[in-house]
Amino acid sequence: MSALPNSDKAKVAMSSTGRGVDASSVTSAVVASFANTSSARMTDCASITTAERNEFSLLSDILGVSSLVDLQSHQPGATPGSVLGPFHNQDSRWVENGANLIGGQAGEPVLFVGEVCDTDGRPLHGATIDFWQNAANSLYPAQDKDQDPHNLRCKMRCDNGGHFSLCTVIPQPYTVPYDGPVGAMLTAAKRHCWRPAHFHLIVEAPGYRSLVTEVFPQDSAYLDSDAVFGVREGLTVNVDTVNDPKIAAKTALSSPFKRVHFRFQLARA
């Protein structure tokens, strides 16, 4: 069988960056996708990195390094990890469990509910989540001066049963930043820069491994061609339509409303 032209190698690689990628295939997929492409210089990445945007993190993501580390460090029974991304901030505010993050902004409201458990399904006392996502215009606050810097991000303590809930908007597919050296690499490799819609979370509990992950609505575009190799089969969820006036009244939503549910399972440290 003859070797594939470089352009075809990139197409084959991008067809393998979605839900089927695993620890044994991610490296070959990345290498093929960057055939005959020059790499981003570290000095270029440094020149564009700020407190709100980390080009080094983005470089690690599009090279598949972040996903390779996640996949190789996965513990049996635990929720798969995924990429941190370039827009995480340490200073998100603590909010009450059940908080409404929408604040009248555009977007389709959704109730995100879940629980944090161990690998046997037992709820974890003292669990916390660090949550962030993009807005209805597909941008994060660091990309959009019109957004409040704390828009659609928070930290939250789960209840004694490991449960949490928050009201937000359904996230949107978006392009990773392509105005810097990482974008130049993607362009040279003829790779697209799109990511599927997702929620970002860091989930923690005393005595357990910290989990950095993402949750992807099942109907999002680009699930099978994520620019940063971040989608895992166990991280996609349905967005259900729920008609429950009592819950709607408690959460300041209109019934029927959209709901996402996810159980996070942490491995012992």
Backbone hydrogen bonds, N-H to C=O, Kabsch-Sander energy under -0.5 kcal/mol:
donor,donor_aa,acceptor,acceptor_aa,energy
9,K,5,P,-2.3
10,A,6,N,-2.1
11,K,7,S,-1.6
12,V,8,D,-2.6
13,A,9,K,-2.7
14,M,10,A,-2.6
15,S,11,K,-1.5
16,S,13,A,-1.6
17,T,14,M,-1.1
17,T,224,D,-0.5
18,G,224,D,-0.7
21,V,18,G,-1.7
25,S,22,D,-1.1
26,V,22,D,-2.0
29,A,25,S,-2.0
30,V,26,V,-2.1
31,V,27,T,-2.6
32,A,28,S,-2.2
33,S,29,A,-1.7
34,F,30,V,-1.0
34,F,31,V,-0.7
35,A,32,A,-1.3
37,T,34,F,-1.7
45,C,41,R,-1.9
46,A,42,M,-2.4
47,S,43,T,-1.8
48,I,44,D,-0.8
48,I,45,C,-0.7
49,T,45,C,-1.0
50,T,53,R,-3.2
54,N,86,P,-0.9
55,E,53,R,-0.7
58,L,54,N,-1.8
59,L,55,E,-2.5
60,S,56,F,-2.4
61,D,57,S,-2.0
62,I,58,L,-2.6
63,L,59,L,-1.6
64,G,61,D,-1.4
65,V,60,S,-1.4
66,S,60,S,-1.4
68,L,64,G,-2.3
69,V,65,V,-2.4
70,D,66,S,-2.2
71,L,67,S,-2.9
72,Q,68,L,-2.4
73,S,69,V,-1.7
74,H,71,L,-0.6
78,A,75,Q,-2.2
79,T,265,Q,-2.7
82,S,212,V,-2.4
88,H,85,G,-0.5
92,S,89,N,-0.7
95,V,155,K,-2.7
98,G,165,S,-2.4
99,A,96,E,-1.7
101,L,99,A,-0.6
101,L,167,C,-3.1
105,Q,102,I,-1.5
110,V,168,T,-2.6
111,L,258,K,-2.6
112,F,110,V,-0.7
112,F,166,L,-2.9
113,V,111,L,-0.7
113,V,260,V,-3.0
114,G,164,F,-2.1
115,E,262,F,-1.2
116,V,162,G,-1.9
117,C,115,E,-0.5
117,C,264,F,-3.2
118,D,122,R,-2.2
119,T,266,L,-0.7
121,G,118,D,-1.9
124,L,116,V,-2.3
125,H,123,P,-0.6
127,A,124,L,-1.0
128,T,204,E,-2.6
129,I,156,M,-2.5
130,D,202,I,-2.0
131,F,154,C,-3.2
132,W,200,H,-1.7
133,Q,152,L,-1.0
135,A,139,L,-2.5
138,S,135,A,-2.1
143,Q,140,Y,-2.0
144,D,140,Y,-0.7
144,D,141,P,-1.0
147,Q,144,D,-1.7
151,N,148,D,-2.5
153,R,150,H,-1.2
154,C,131,F,-2.3
155,K,93,R,-2.6
156,M,129,I,-2.6
157,R,95,V,-0.5
158,C,127,A,-2.6
159,D,163,H,-2.3
162,G,159,D,-2.4
164,F,114,G,-2.4
166,L,112,F,-1.9
167,C,99,A,-2.6
168,T,110,V,-2.6
170,I,108,E,-2.4
174,Y,195,R,-1.5
176,V,193,C,-2.9
184,A,180,G,-1.8
185,M,181,P,-1.7
186,L,182,V,-2.1
187,T,183,G,-2.4
188,A,184,A,-2.3
189,A,185,M,-1.9
190,K,187,T,-1.3
191,R,186,L,-2.7
195,R,174,Y,-2.9
199,F,215,V,-2.4
200,H,132,W,-2.6
201,L,213,T,-2.4
202,I,130,D,-2.0
203,V,211,L,-2.8
204,E,128,T,-2.4
208,Y,205,A,-2.0
209,R,267,A,-3.3
211,L,203,V,-2.7
212,V,210,S,-0.5
213,T,201,L,-2.9
213,T,211,L,-0.6
215,V,199,F,-2.2
216,F,235,L,-2.8
218,Q,237,V,-3.6
220,S,217,P,-1.8
223,L,220,S,-0.7
225,S,222,Y,-1.2
227,A,194,W,-2.1
229,F,226,D,-1.6
233,E,19,R,-0.6
235,L,232,R,-2.0
236,T,233,E,-0.9
237,V,216,F,-2.5
240,D,238,N,-0.7
240,D,259,R,-2.5
242,V,240,D,-0.6
242,V,257,F,-3.5
244,D,242,V,-0.7
248,A,244,D,-2.5
249,A,245,P,-2.4
250,K,246,K,-1.7
251,T,247,I,-1.7
252,A,248,A,-0.8
253,L,248,A,-2.2
257,F,242,V,-2.8
258,K,109,P,-0.6
259,R,240,D,-2.5
260,V,111,L,-2.6
262,F,113,V,-1.7
264,F,115,E,-2.9
264,F,262,F,-0.6
266,L,117,C,-2.8
266,L,264,F,-0.5
269,A,207,G,-2.2
